[in-house]
Amino acid sequence: MPKSNRPRMDLPVYVHLWAVNAGFEQVRSALAALAELPGFQRGEMARFGEMAEESKSAICSYLASVIEIAETEAA
């Protein structure tokens, strides 16, 4: 298997992955809080929450795949 030019992942990569997850948790929490306030439709807040969850999944999946490739090649 040919090696790519990608280096082994360092700690900052994992910190950024954690930050992405934490950021989406903040979004989820804020949307839930907004859904309880007058003027905000619960259904819309739920829909935005679902879209955010899809984005989080796609981002984390991509980041994990890049990390996996780099770590596998370094091993």
C-alpha positions in Angstrom: 0.0 0.0 0.0 1.6 3.3 -1.0 2.1 5.8 1.7 0.6 9.3 1.5 2.4 12.5 2.5 0.1 12.8 5.5 2.0 12.9 8.9 0.9 11.1 12.0 -1.8 13.0 13.8 -0.7 15.2 16.8 -2.6 16.1 19.9 -4.0 19.4 18.4 -6.0 17.3 15.8 -7.7 15.4 18.6 -8.4 18.7 20.5 -10.0 20.1 17.4 -12.2 17.0 17.0 -13.2 17.3 20.6 -14.0 21.1 20.1 -16.2 20.3 17.1 -18.2 17.8 19.2 -18.4 20.3 22.1 -19.6 23.0 19.7 -22.4 20.9 18.3 -23.4 20.1 21.9 -23.7 23.8 22.6 -25.8 24.2 19.4 -28.1 21.3 20.6 -28.5 22.8 24.0 -29.2 26.3 22.7 -31.8 25.1 20.3 -33.6 23.2 23.0 -33.6 26.3 25.2 -34.9 28.5 22.4 -37.7 26.0 21.7 -39.0 26.7 25.2 -39.2 30.5 24.6 -42.2 32.3 23.2 -42.0 33.1 19.5 -39.8 30.1 18.6 -41.5 27.1 17.0 -40.5 23.9 18.6 -40.8 22.0 15.3 -38.4 24.4 13.6 -35.9 24.2 16.5 -36.1 20.4 16.3 -35.6 20.5 12.5 -32.5 22.7 13.0 -31.3 20.3 15.6 -31.6 17.4 13.2 -29.7 19.3 10.5 -27.0 20.2 13.0 -26.7 16.5 14.1 -26.3 15.5 10.4 -23.6 18.1 9.9 -21.8 16.9 13.1 -21.9 13.3 11.9 -20.6 14.2 8.5 -17.8 16.3 9.9 -16.7 13.8 12.6 -16.9 10.9 10.1 -14.6 12.8 7.7 -12.1 13.9 10.5 -12.0 10.3 11.9 -11.3 8.9 8.4 -8.4 11.2 7.9 -7.0 10.5 11.4 -7.4 6.7 10.8 -5.4 6.9 7.5 -2.6 8.9 9.1 -2.5 6.7 12.2 -2.6 3.5 10.2 0.2 4.6 7.9 2.3 5.7 10.9 1.9 2.3 12.6 
